Amino acid sequence: MKFSTSLKTILCTGFFALFSASNAKTINAEEFASCVVPQQTASSSKTLNSLQKLITDKPVKDAIYLEADSGSIKKQGISTLNGDIIIQQNTTVFNADQAQLNRDNEQINARGNVVLTDTNYELKSPDIEYNLKSKTGTIKDATYSVGDSGLRGKSTEIKKIDDKRLQLQDATFTSCPANMDSWHLASSDIILNNETQIGNAKNVTFNVGKVPVFYFPWLRFPMNDQRLSGFLTPSVKLQSNEGISLPYYLNLAPNYDATFRLTTINNTGVQIDNEFRYLTQKSKGTLEYDFIPEDQSYEDQMRYYFKVDHQTKFNKQTRLNLKAEGVSDADFFDDFSSSLETSTRPALQRRLEFVTKDTPWNASIAVEDYQVLDSDDDPYSKLPELKLGYAPKSGPNELKVGLDSELVYFDKADETNGARADIKFTASKKWGDDAWYFKPKLSLEHTIYSLDISTSDEDTYTDSSIDRTLPTVTLDAGLFFDRQLKNNKYTQTLEPRLFYTYTPYKDQSDIPIFDTALTNFSESNQLFLENRFTGKDRIADNNKLTFAVTSRIQNRELGRELFKTSIGQVFNFTDRKVTLPGGTISTGTRSDLVLELSGRLNDNFRLSTTASVNNEDSSDSSYYLRLNYQDDKKRIANISLRKLDTELKQLSFSGALPINDKWSMVASTDQDLKNNRNLESLVGIEYQDCCWKTRLVVKRYLTSDNITYDNPVYLEFELKGLGNIGRSATSQIKENIYGYDDY
C-alpha cells in the first residue's frame, strides 16, 4: 500500500526485549572553566530521547511503532519508509531519512542522518543495520555519546552484540564538548555493558591534543556514579626519592572498600600502601598499613607505618573509639613524609576509650600509650584512665552542682610511676538578667597519689603516698551595654567583666609531673582560668582579679558578628609560689596585657589578632596576626605573623591568583625570622579549560635535622568525567593555602 509524502504512517506490531536502563552520574561542569559549547552537543541521558521525535511517550511493552512521510508496508518481504522516519520500540528510537524493514527476518536497514538513541546512549551514522528480533546490529563510521557521564567519541564500527552490550572498534572517547577535543582516549576495542553500567577498553592511549601521554593495556570504567574495582590513574613525583605510584581500588561491598598502591622509591625499593575503609550501622573506620619489604638504604630492613581509626556508636549516649599509629623506626617520617610538620612528629598516640554520656551521669574508661620518636618528648602511658562525672540539670538561676573524678595509673620505663585519684566538687549560682550577672562558685578538689618511686628520683620524692586538698573560690560579674548604629542596622555592645579567683598556697614540690604543663598566656580566655596549669599535678595558688572589656558590632539584619575587640589584664595580690620542677616564683603584680581583635573588614577581608604584651620587656611579648582576603573571582591572599616570647618569630604568606580564565598561580612560604631561614615554601601553576585541568607544584621544606631540605615536585591531571591522574598536587595546595578548599 502506497502513501503520499504528506501523509504520516503509524504501524504497531510485534513484541521484543527491552534494553536495560541506567542511572548515570551527573557531571559538575561548574568545576571547570566555562566554554562556548556547540549547539549539536548531546545533552544528558535523561533527555536523550527528548531530542528525538517520539511516536508515543507510553509505548506498549516490546511493541514496534513506525512513522514516516511516505512508505510501502507489506505483510511479507521488504517494507519501505521515506522521509522523517521514526522507529520506536520501548525506549529505543531510530530516526532516519530512509529505511527498509524486512518483515520475514525483522531486519532494519536505515540510511541518511541515522540516529539511534536509548536510555543511556546516542549513536549517529550515515547508515545502520539492525535486527529487531536478535537485538543486534552494526553501525559504521559512528559518533556516540554515553549518558550523563558526558563521554562521547567516534568509532569506525559499532556492533550491538546483544540487548545489553555495545562493541566499539578503533574508538575514541572524551568528556570535552564537540569540536573541543583538548584530550581524548583512543582504544582498539571498547565494550559498553548497559546492564552492569561498566565499560572495558583495551590498548588505551591517553592523548593531549594529538600527543600521546599515557598508555594503559586495559581500562575499566563505570558508565554512571557507581564505585568500580580496578587500577586508578598513576601519579609521578619528580625531583624526590619517590617515582611512579600505581594505585588499585577494590570495591568489596557498598559499605567497605580498599585501596592498594605500589610506589617506586629511589635507592629504597618498592613501597606498598594499603587502606581499608568500612561503614556499618553502628561503626565506621579506616585501617592503613604501609610497608617497604626490604629498604635498600636501611640495611634491607622491613619498614612500615600503620594507622587505625575506629568508632562504634552503640546508641546516642555510648561510643567506643580507637585511634592508634605506629612506625618501624624513628626515621620513617623523615624519610617518607612530604612536609615539615609530619617529619618532626615527636610521638605517636595509641588510645582506646569507652565513653558514655547521659544526664546526670557520664563515665569513660581508656588506655593510652605512645611510641616515642624523639626522646626529648616522652609522655607517660595511662594504663588505665577511669573518669566519672555527675552534672544534674538545673535552671538558669538555680543552684548548679557538679562532680568530676578520675583514676589514672601513669607508666613510663625507668621513671617514677604511680596512680593518681582526683575528685572535684563544684557548686555555683547565677543572678542577673540581660543587663548584668553575678556568679559565685566554690570548688573543692582532693587528690591522692600512690607512687612507685624510681631509683633516680629517691632524693626528689621521699613519700610514696601523698594527699592534697585545696578549695577554690571564684566571683564572676559582668555588665552589658548596647547602642544602635546607622538607623538600627547595627548594634554595638560594651561588656565589662570582673573575675576574682582565690586558691590558697600548698607546697606541691613532692608531687611528680605526669601530664601537667603551664598554659600559654596569650589569649583572652586565659584571663579567666582558675588554674594556670593543665592536668592535675599542680593546682595554682591564686589571689587575683581579672578585669576585661569586650566590644562587639553586630549586623541585626543578618544576625552576624562583624567585629569584636577585647582587652584584659590580671592583677595579682600575692606571689605565685606553685611551680613546675625547675621553675621560679612569680612575683609580678600584673600579668601581660592581653588584646584581641577580629572581624570582617568587608565581604572579602577578615582580620584576626591576639597579643600578650609584657609590661616590663616588650621583647618578651607574644602575638599572632592573621589577615585573609578571599573573593568570588577565586583570588586568595593570607598573611600571618606569629611571635612567642623570645622563642619563636615566624612570617607566613599564601595566596592564589587567577591570571585569566584558564591560568592561575598559587604560592606559600613560611619564614623563621629568628633564625633567618625558610621553613617551607610552595609554588604552583594551574591550567584549566572546560574539560581538563593540570597542576604543577614545586615544594621545598626543612627536614627534621633542621639542616637539609627536601624538594619534591608534584604533577596532576584532572579530566572532566574521567577523574584524576595524581591527586598529590591538590592536597599539597589545600594544606598550605588557607581557603583554597572552598573552591
VENTA-V439810 format. One record per residue. N is the residue number from 1. SS is DSSP state (@ for helix, = for strand, . for the rest). PSI is psi as a letter, one per 40 degrees, with the letter a starting at -180 (* if undefined). NEAR is the number of other ideal C-beta (glycine too) atoms within 8 Angstrom. Layout:
<<N,SS,PSI,NEAR> <N,SS,PSI,NEAR>>
This chain:
<<1,.,h,4> <2,=,i,5> <3,.,i,10> <4,.,i,6> <5,.,e,8> <6,.,e,4> <7,.,h,8> <8,.,i,6> <9,.,h,12> <10,.,h,8> <11,=,h,8> <12,=,h,7> <13,=,i,5> <14,.,i,8> <15,.,h,5> <16,.,i,10> <17,.,i,6> <18,.,h,9> <19,.,i,13> <20,.,h,9> <21,.,i,7> <22,.,i,12> <23,.,g,6> <24,.,i,16> <25,.,h,9> <26,.,h,7> <27,.,h,10> <28,.,g,5> <29,@,e,7> <30,@,e,4> <31,@,e,5> <32,.,i,12> <33,.,i,8> <34,.,i,5> <35,.,i,9> <36,.,h,3> <37,.,h,9> <38,.,i,8> <39,.,d,4> <40,.,e,5> <41,.,h,8> <42,.,i,8> <43,.,a,6> <44,.,i,10> <45,@,d,12> <46,@,e,6> <47,@,e,8> <48,@,d,17> <49,@,d,10> <50,@,e,5> <51,@,d,9> <52,.,i,11> <53,.,h,8> <54,.,i,9> <55,.,d,10> <56,.,i,7> <57,.,e,4> <58,.,g,3> <59,.,i,11> <60,.,h,5> <61,.,h,7> <62,.,e,11> <63,.,i,11> <64,=,h,13> <65,=,h,14> <66,=,i,15> <67,=,h,12> <68,.,i,15> <69,.,d,11> <70,=,i,12> <71,=,i,12> <72,=,h,8> <73,.,h,8> <74,.,i,8> <75,.,d,3> <76,.,i,5> <77,.,a,7> <78,=,h,8> <79,=,i,12> <80,=,h,9> <81,=,i,15> <82,=,h,11> <83,=,h,10> <84,=,f,8> <85,=,h,17> <86,=,h,15> <87,=,h,16> <88,=,h,13> <89,=,h,11> <90,.,b,9> <91,.,e,9> <92,=,h,10> <93,=,h,15> <94,=,h,16> <95,=,h,10> <96,=,i,14> <97,=,d,10> <98,=,i,12> <99,=,i,14> <100,=,h,11> <101,=,h,12> <102,=,h,11> <103,.,d,10> <104,.,d,6> <105,.,e,6> <106,.,f,11> <107,=,h,10> <108,=,h,16> <109,=,h,9> <110,=,i,15> <111,=,i,10> <112,=,h,9> <113,=,f,8> <114,=,h,16> <115,=,h,12> <116,=,h,14> <117,=,i,12> <118,=,a,12> <119,.,d,10> <120,.,e,13> <121,=,i,14> <122,=,h,12> <123,=,h,13> <124,=,h,10> <125,=,i,13> <126,=,d,8> <127,=,i,10> <128,=,h,15> <129,=,h,10> <130,=,h,13> <131,=,h,12> <132,.,d,12> <133,.,d,7> <134,.,e,6> <135,.,f,12> <136,=,i,9> <137,=,i,11> <138,=,h,10> <139,=,h,15> <140,=,i,9> <141,=,f,7> <142,=,i,12> <143,=,i,10> <144,=,i,14> <145,=,i,11> <146,=,h,14> <147,.,a,14> <148,.,e,11> <149,.,e,12> <150,.,e,10> <151,=,h,13> <152,=,i,12> <153,=,a,12> <154,=,i,9> <155,=,h,15> <156,=,d,8> <157,=,h,12> <158,=,h,15> <159,=,h,11> <160,=,h,13> <161,.,d,9> <162,.,a,8> <163,.,e,7> <164,.,d,9> <165,=,i,10> <166,=,h,11> <167,=,h,11> <168,=,h,14> <169,=,i,11> <170,=,g,6> <171,=,i,14> <172,=,i,10> <173,=,i,11> <174,=,i,13> <175,.,e,12> <176,.,i,12> <177,.,i,10> <178,.,i,8> <179,.,e,5> <180,.,f,11> <181,.,g,8> <182,.,d,10> <183,=,i,13> <184,=,i,10> <185,=,h,14> <186,=,h,8> <187,=,i,15> <188,=,d,6> <189,=,h,11> <190,=,h,13> <191,=,h,12> <192,=,h,11> <193,=,h,12> <194,.,e,14> <195,.,d,6> <196,.,e,4> <197,.,f,13> <198,=,h,10> <199,=,i,12> <200,=,h,10> <201,=,i,15> <202,=,i,10> <203,=,g,8> <204,=,h,13> <205,=,h,11> <206,=,h,11> <207,=,h,12> <208,=,h,7> <209,.,b,7> <210,.,e,3> <211,=,h,6> <212,=,h,7> <213,=,d,6> <214,=,i,9> <215,=,h,7> <216,=,h,10> <217,=,d,6> <218,=,h,8> <219,=,h,11> <220,=,h,11> <221,=,i,10> <222,=,i,11> <223,.,e,16> <224,.,a,12> <225,.,e,7> <226,.,i,6> <227,.,i,6> <228,.,h,10> <229,.,i,7> <230,=,i,9> <231,=,h,10> <232,.,i,9> <233,.,h,10> <234,.,i,11> <235,=,i,13> <236,=,h,9> <237,=,h,12> <238,=,i,8> <239,.,f,5> <240,.,i,9> <241,.,e,7> <242,=,i,10> <243,=,b,9> <244,=,h,8> <245,=,h,14> <246,=,h,9> <247,=,i,11> <248,=,h,11> <249,=,h,13> <250,=,h,9> <251,=,g,8> <252,=,d,6> <253,=,i,6> <254,.,d,2> <255,.,e,6> <256,=,i,9> <257,=,i,11> <258,=,i,11> <259,=,h,12> <260,=,i,10> <261,=,h,11> <262,=,h,10> <263,=,h,13> <264,=,h,10> <265,=,h,13> <266,.,h,7> <267,.,e,6> <268,.,d,12> <269,=,b,10> <270,=,h,9> <271,=,h,12> <272,=,h,12> <273,=,h,11> <274,=,h,12> <275,=,h,9> <276,=,h,10> <277,=,i,10> <278,=,i,9> <279,=,h,7> <280,.,a,7> <281,.,d,3> <282,.,e,6> <283,=,i,11> <284,=,i,7> <285,=,i,11> <286,=,h,9> <287,=,h,12> <288,=,h,12> <289,=,h,9> <290,=,h,10> <291,=,i,11> <292,=,h,13> <293,=,d,7> <294,=,h,8> <295,=,h,12> <296,.,d,8> <297,.,e,6> <298,.,f,11> <299,.,f,4> <300,.,f,6> <301,=,i,9> <302,=,h,9> <303,=,i,12> <304,=,i,11> <305,=,h,13> <306,=,i,12> <307,=,h,9> <308,=,h,12> <309,=,h,9> <310,=,i,11> <311,=,h,11> <312,=,h,8> <313,=,h,9> <314,.,d,7> <315,.,a,5> <316,.,d,4> <317,.,d,6> <318,=,h,11> <319,=,i,10> <320,=,h,12> <321,=,h,10> <322,=,h,12> <323,=,h,10> <324,=,i,11> <325,=,i,12> <326,=,i,8> <327,=,i,14> <328,.,d,9> <329,.,i,8> <330,.,e,6> <331,.,e,7> <332,@,d,12> <333,@,d,13> <334,@,d,10> <335,@,d,11> <336,@,e,8> <337,.,i,8> <338,.,e,9> <339,.,i,9> <340,@,d,10> <341,@,d,6> <342,@,d,9> <343,@,e,12> <344,.,f,8> <345,.,h,9> <346,.,d,8> <347,=,i,12> <348,=,h,10> <349,=,i,10> <350,=,h,12> <351,=,h,12> <352,=,h,11> <353,=,i,12> <354,=,h,10> <355,=,h,11> <356,=,h,10> <357,=,h,6> <358,.,i,7> <359,.,h,6> <360,.,e,7> <361,=,i,8> <362,=,i,12> <363,=,i,10> <364,=,i,11> <365,=,h,9> <366,=,i,12> <367,=,i,11> <368,=,h,12> <369,=,i,10> <370,=,i,11> <371,=,h,10> <372,=,h,10> <373,.,d,10> <374,.,h,8> <375,.,e,5> <376,.,e,5> <377,.,g,8> <378,.,g,8> <379,.,i,9> <380,.,i,10> <381,=,i,11> <382,=,h,14> <383,=,g,8> <384,=,a,9> <385,=,h,13> <386,=,h,10> <387,=,i,12> <388,=,h,11> <389,=,i,11> <390,=,h,9> <391,.,g,8> <392,.,i,7> <393,.,i,4> <394,.,i,7> <395,.,i,4> <396,.,d,4> <397,.,f,7> <398,.,i,7> <399,.,h,7> <400,=,h,10> <401,=,i,9> <402,=,i,10> <403,=,h,12> <404,=,h,10> <405,=,i,11> <406,=,i,12> <407,=,h,10> <408,=,h,11> <409,=,h,11> <410,=,h,13> <411,=,h,8> <412,.,h,10> <413,.,h,3> <414,.,f,5> <415,.,i,9> <416,.,h,10> <417,=,i,11> <418,=,i,13> <419,=,i,9> <420,=,h,15> <421,=,h,9> <422,=,h,12> <423,=,h,10> <424,=,h,11> <425,=,h,10> <426,=,i,12> <427,=,h,10> <428,=,i,10> <429,=,i,10> <430,=,h,10> <431,=,i,7> <432,=,a,9> <433,.,a,5> <434,.,e,3> <435,.,e,7> <436,=,i,9> <437,=,i,10> <438,=,h,10> <439,=,h,12> <440,=,i,10> <441,=,h,11> <442,=,h,10> <443,=,i,12> <444,=,h,10> <445,=,h,13> <446,=,h,10> <447,=,h,14> <448,=,h,11> <449,=,h,12> <450,=,h,7> <451,=,i,13> <452,=,g,7> <453,.,h,8> <454,.,i,10> <455,@,d,4> <456,@,e,6> <457,@,e,11> <458,.,d,9> <459,.,e,3> <460,.,d,5> <461,.,h,11> <462,.,e,4> <463,.,h,7> <464,.,e,9> <465,=,h,8> <466,=,h,11> <467,=,i,8> <468,=,h,12> <469,=,h,8> <470,=,h,10> <471,=,i,10> <472,=,h,15> <473,=,h,11> <474,=,i,12> <475,=,h,11> <476,=,h,14> <477,=,i,11> <478,=,i,10> <479,=,i,9> <480,.,h,10> <481,=,i,8> <482,=,i,8> <483,=,i,6> <484,=,i,7> <485,=,i,9> <486,.,g,5> <487,.,f,4> <488,.,e,7> <489,.,d,8> <490,=,i,12> <491,=,h,11> <492,=,h,11> <493,=,i,11> <494,=,h,10> <495,=,g,12> <496,=,i,9> <497,=,h,14> <498,=,h,11> <499,=,h,13> <500,=,h,10> <501,=,h,12> <502,=,h,9> <503,=,h,15> <504,.,i,7> <505,.,h,8> <506,.,h,9> <507,.,h,6> <508,.,e,10> <509,.,e,5> <510,.,e,8> <511,.,h,10> <512,.,i,10> <513,.,h,10> <514,.,d,11> <515,.,f,11> <516,.,i,11> <517,=,i,7> <518,=,h,7> <519,.,i,9> <520,.,h,8> <521,.,g,9> <522,.,e,12> <523,.,i,8> <524,@,d,11> <525,@,e,6> <526,@,e,11> <527,@,d,13> <528,@,f,8> <529,.,h,8> <530,.,d,8> <531,.,h,9> <532,.,e,8> <533,=,i,14> <534,=,i,7> <535,.,a,10> <536,.,e,10> <537,.,e,12> <538,.,h,14> <539,.,h,15> <540,.,i,10> <541,.,h,12> <542,=,h,10> <543,=,g,9> <544,=,i,10> <545,=,h,9> <546,=,h,15> <547,=,h,10> <548,=,i,15> <549,=,h,11> <550,=,h,12> <551,=,h,11> <552,=,i,11> <553,=,h,13> <554,=,i,12> <555,=,h,11> <556,.,d,9> <557,.,d,5> <558,.,e,5> <559,.,f,6> <560,=,h,6> <561,=,h,9> <562,=,d,9> <563,=,i,9> <564,=,h,12> <565,=,i,11> <566,=,i,13> <567,=,h,10> <568,=,i,13> <569,=,i,13> <570,=,h,10> <571,=,h,11> <572,=,h,13> <573,.,e,7> <574,.,i,7> <575,.,i,7> <576,=,h,12> <577,.,d,8> <578,.,h,11> <579,.,i,10> <580,.,i,10> <581,.,h,6> <582,.,e,4> <583,.,i,5> <584,.,i,4> <585,.,h,7> <586,=,h,7> <587,.,e,5> <588,.,i,8> <589,.,e,6> <590,=,i,8> <591,.,i,11> <592,.,i,11> <593,=,h,10> <594,=,h,20> <595,=,i,11> <596,=,i,13> <597,=,h,11> <598,=,i,10> <599,=,i,12> <600,=,h,9> <601,.,d,7> <602,.,a,5> <603,.,e,4> <604,.,d,7> <605,=,h,9> <606,=,h,11> <607,=,h,12> <608,=,h,11> <609,=,i,12> <610,=,i,13> <611,=,i,12> <612,=,h,12> <613,=,h,10> <614,.,h,10> <615,.,d,7> <616,.,d,5> <617,.,h,6> <618,@,d,6> <619,@,e,6> <620,@,e,8> <621,.,i,13> <622,=,i,11> <623,=,i,12> <624,=,h,13> <625,=,h,9> <626,=,h,10> <627,=,h,12> <628,=,h,13> <629,=,h,11> <630,=,h,10> <631,.,i,8> <632,.,e,3> <633,.,e,5> <634,.,f,9> <635,.,h,11> <636,=,h,15> <637,=,h,10> <638,=,h,15> <639,=,h,9> <640,=,i,11> <641,=,h,10> <642,=,h,12> <643,=,h,11> <644,=,h,9> <645,.,b,8> <646,.,e,4> <647,.,d,5> <648,=,h,8> <649,=,h,9> <650,=,h,13> <651,=,h,11> <652,=,i,13> <653,=,i,10> <654,=,i,14> <655,=,i,12> <656,=,h,12> <657,=,h,9> <658,=,h,10> <659,.,d,6> <660,.,a,5> <661,.,e,5> <662,.,d,7> <663,=,i,9> <664,=,i,11> <665,=,i,11> <666,=,i,17> <667,=,i,11> <668,=,i,13> <669,=,i,11> <670,=,h,11> <671,=,h,10> <672,=,h,11> <673,.,d,8> <674,.,d,8> <675,.,e,5> <676,.,f,5> <677,=,i,7> <678,=,h,10> <679,=,d,10> <680,=,h,14> <681,=,i,11> <682,=,h,16> <683,=,h,9> <684,=,i,14> <685,=,i,10> <686,=,h,12> <687,=,h,8> <688,=,i,11> <689,.,a,11> <690,.,e,12> <691,.,e,15> <692,=,i,13> <693,=,i,10> <694,=,i,11> <695,=,h,14> <696,=,h,12> <697,=,h,15> <698,=,h,10> <699,=,i,13> <700,=,h,10> <701,=,i,13> <702,=,h,10> <703,.,i,12> <704,.,e,7> <705,.,e,6> <706,.,f,5> <707,.,d,4> <708,.,i,6> <709,=,i,7> <710,=,i,9> <711,.,g,9> <712,.,i,11> <713,=,h,12> <714,=,h,16> <715,=,h,14> <716,=,i,17> <717,=,i,11> <718,=,h,12> <719,=,h,12> <720,.,h,14> <721,.,e,9> <722,.,d,8> <723,=,a,7> <724,=,i,10> <725,=,g,11> <726,.,g,14> <727,.,e,8> <728,@,d,11> <729,@,d,14> <730,@,d,10> <731,@,d,8> <732,@,d,14> <733,@,d,15> <734,@,d,9> <735,@,d,6> <736,@,e,9> <737,.,h,13> <738,.,h,7> <739,.,e,9> <740,@,d,11> <741,@,e,5> <742,@,e,5> <743,.,*,4>>
